[in-house]
Each structure stands twice: as structure tokens, then as C-alpha cells.
Amino acid sequence: MAEVIHEKGCSAAPHNLTDYDTARRQFSWPIARGWLAGLPGGRGLNIAHEAVDRHAAGTPDAVALRCRGRDDRTTLISYGQLRTATNRFANVLRQLGVGRTDRVFSLLGRVPELYIVAMGTLKNTSVFAPLFAAFGPEPIRERLRLGDARVLVTTPELYRRKVAALRAELPHLEHVLLVGGEAVPGTIDMASALMSVGEQFVIPPTDPELMALVHFTSGTTGMPKGAVHVHEAVVAHYATAKLALDLHPSDVYWCTADPGWVTGMSYGVIAPLTHGVTTIVDEGEFDPRRWYQILQDERVTVWYTAPTALRMLMRHGAELASRYDLSALRYVASVGEPLNPEVVVRAQQVFGLPVHDNWWQTETGAIMISNFAAMDIRPGSMGRPLPGVEAALLRRGGDGRAAVVDDRVQVITEADTVGEIALRPGWPSLFRAYLHDERRYAKAFADGWYLSGDLARRDADGYYWFVGRADDVIKSAGHLIGPFEVESVLMEHPAVAEAGVIGKPDPVVGEVVKAFVSLRPGYNPSEQLRTELIALGRRRLGAVAPKELAFDQHLPHTRSGKVMRRLLKARELGMPEGDLSTVEGPG
């Protein structure tokens, strides 16, 4: 789409980034580090201090969180109250003997307790790892196991349905704290625990390189990857929210991402709190009228959401939006999957504002490429690299990934050529490891570049345009779904001999999960069996289960025996099958 949406400069406050080229020349990460306070007495850098305590010291009565329950009741939490609550949780952890770098997991929705647990954990210099509450038991078990979970905070219902039966398989999981109900045997009531400890807590010295966060992301050929981030990541959280989301201290901010995913933590929890803004927290699920009501009633000024949600809102048209007063809204941004050009244009018509798409990954920890507030938008483009971020496109090999020859890569210099997005390490939120997988981590780098696995082209003006993933990870409604996990669950059924899973394009959620299964001898395809397998997926995997399932006794394989998902997808979509040299031959 050739259309360009021009910045009108109508924001009530001056943009934080007013000239892109000047900002790139003048920016450095040491300068950004100076935007933060650091622990008193030069004792290091701690995310929770930057997000909570430094604001509580200066503006304790400022509202940090406006939390809306499913019943629309609103709870206000000030920065001073958040400091007290997070101090108490840090003291609970100490009382339990949980200390430095011990892993504390949450299995919670968008509720105030999640913020308390996250910041209290970081104060204690323990490691926080959020989980998506809609996961089924199997993804939860695997992540708790991989992450060496010592503490889990969840609700009585989620514990009963998804965790209780797993305890015997998780010897490292010593403590389970329950939120919003009475404790059951083997658990601790969090409210009682908080009231049993003091409200004073001094954050210990914190090395900026100390492990702080673990975010899980799925791969195509193995189990989930636990990406490790350190306390220094907060420098990037703050700087990118300032430059890419244009946050000002006076803003009312709403990030709709679930805190179980990296966007919900980096930009739903950490970044807005570091800026001292008021953050909207909505426990409810997506509903067009509810969302418009929140934008109106809370006077949201900056809104960070997903393309799936925008597409669904656009399906309801301008008439529904016109019933609500959205005049407070000054900035809209989007992330999680490619944003269709037509959605950008339509949103401009509906909101009177453009949508600023951006790109980043779990591994990068923060926004890397973005459309900026003071920059013209080219609908369909994910923008230009952040100040302080060196991005490039690398020439690809036969497998679609960047070609690495004798440990060297080739940077593409010409415009409009597809290559793998690569980033030069040096920004603070770059992941430091994959838990228990040094080999996998090493493979993410080559010749001084981080290899993203995503493909893009760059136009003559430096705008990047997303093309697709070089691997098979499925992006559905902003969630990253690893085919291997879905296949593994389906193969637990006695009828299934083998499974292959792909993402099938969907106009609303980006992709839906479709499974292809071959059956064992003695079993025949039937609607009853199809329903049974889909139900198994929903029971075990929750929101990431397959939506469609087909029977196929001739799944394509590589010569090494791997199901060729690429070929399954090409055949499903009627696309060219590409190189078939590695396909298993007859006999």
C-alpha cells in the first residue's frame, strides 16, 4: 500500500522524539541509564526500585494502578500503597527462605496481585517468571519444570484445575500461594501471609547483570525456551516506552496484553511504572463495547494493543466507536503480529489517529523497530530501528535463515530485498541465556549479530516491512505457539501415530492452529475421533490448542524422519512446495 499517513503534530504534549535522525545521532545507552535513579548509595540497579520505590518516595499518593474487575468495580492503588504491598511480599519470600535468583512463578490473570508479586519478587532479588493463565496443565508443568520453580502464586481455581495433580512431578516447587480464596492443604493463603509480615523492606545491593526475569517462548523443534533477562533490562524498558510509546508522566496508559507474555510484563507492568504513569488493569476479556467503555471512562491517553484486537474492533465499524468519547486518546500502538495496512488506514478513520506498529521479540526484551509519534507512517511497515539499536538484514541460505559461511554472514545493502532481521548486541534488554540450553543460545548469534529468525525487507527510506518467520512458530492472537508442544499432546492419544501442526492464516487472529494426524492400525477417521482429539488439546493445552484437525495417513517427512510442516502448510494453502530435495522418498 503506497499511502502515507502524515504526522499532524496535534498531541497535547510535545513528543519525546521529534526528529528521528537527530535522536539516533545523540542517543546512547549510558545516557539512557542516566534517566534512571539507581539504588541509593550506588548499590546497583533494581527494576522494582525504578518502577515503584523511587516514585513512592516523591509522589506516594499518585495513582499507579486503576484495576477494573470483571464486575466493573474499580480499585485504585497508589505508588505508596504499591511500595508497601511489594515490601510485604518481599518479606513473605524471605520468611519462606526464598532468596537471590530463586524462581517465583505466577499463574494469574490481569489482577492487582500480579503487580505485587512481580515487584516484590524483584525487590527480593529473586527471579520472576509469569505464566499465561489460559495454558493447560501440560504447558504449565513443562515451564515450571524447566524454570526450576520454587514458588508459584495462583488462584484456588487454577490450582485445583491445573496444578494440584502436577505437584508430585515438580519436586522443586516448595511453596504455592493462593490469591482470592482460602488455602487448601499444601498451599498458603497469600492475604494472610502478607499481613503476618512487616511493611518495611530494604532492597539489597543489585548487580545490573543479576537475573531478574524469565520469559518463555516456544520453538519449532523442541520444548519451550526460557529466555533470561537481567535487571539492566529496565534501562531499555524505560527508554523504549519513552521513545516508541511516547509516554509522559501525566499519561493514563493501557496495555491490553496478558501479563503471562513478554509484552504484558515489559509494557504492561514494568515500563509504565518506571515512568510513574497511571496504568489501567482490566481483568475482563475482550469485548468491543467493554473496551470502548474503558477507553472513555478511564480517559486513556496512550493505548498499546494487538492487531487481532484492532481487527476485531474494526469489524464493528466506526458507528460503534462513535458512541463513545475517545477524545482523551492521543497515541495508539500495536505489537504481537504483523499489522495489516488496511487496519492502519481504517483505524485512522475510526479513531482519528494512526496506529504505530512496532516489532520486537521475547529475546530482545524491548521494542527494537517502531513507528514513532513524530514520524510519517507507511501502513504495513513496522517502522525504523530505535535509537541505540543497530539493525540489518542478512542474506539467506537454502533453509531460509541467514547464511552463515565460515562463521561469517552477509549484510544486505540494497533496498527491497528480503533477509533475516539481525541486531547488533549492545542494548540492555537483550536476553542473556536460554535456561539449561547453552547450545541453543549460541545458535542465536553469528558474526557479531543476534539472529531473529524473522524475515523482512527494508525500503529505500529505511522502513522495515515484515515478511514472515523463517521457522514454523505459529502466531495466533498475539500468542506464540510451538508446534512441537501441540503435536506431543495429540500423540498421547492411543489412536494417534504421528502429528504435524501448522498455522493457517486467519483474518482476525492472524493464524489458527491446524493439526494433521496419522492414525495407528486399528483406528479409522471419524467425526467422533476428531472431536475427541480437539477436546484433548483444549483440556491439556488451553488457549493454544488446535482449532482444526485433519486426518492424513501420508504426512510428508524429511529423510531424517521429521514431519515437514513447511510442506503441510504449502499444500494446505495451495502454495508452491519449494525445495523437495530433503523429502523422504518411497521405499
Helices and strands as residue ranges (DSSP letters): H 20-26, H 29-33, G 40-42, H 47-48, I 49-53, H 54-58, E 63-68, E 74-78, H 79-95, E 103-107, H 112-123, E 127-131, H 137-146, E 149-154, H 156-158, I 159-163, G 164-169, E 175-178, E 188-189, H 190-195, E 211-217, E 225-230, H 233-243, E 252-255, H 262-265, I 266-270, H 271-274, E 278-282, H 288-297, E 302-305, H 307-315, H 317-322, E 331-334, H 341-351, E 355-359, E 369-370, E 384-385, E 391-394, E 419-423, E 433-434, H 438-442, E 445-446, E 449-458, E 464-469, E 474-476, E 479-481, H 483-490, E 496-506, E 510-519, H 527-541, E 548-551, H 565-573
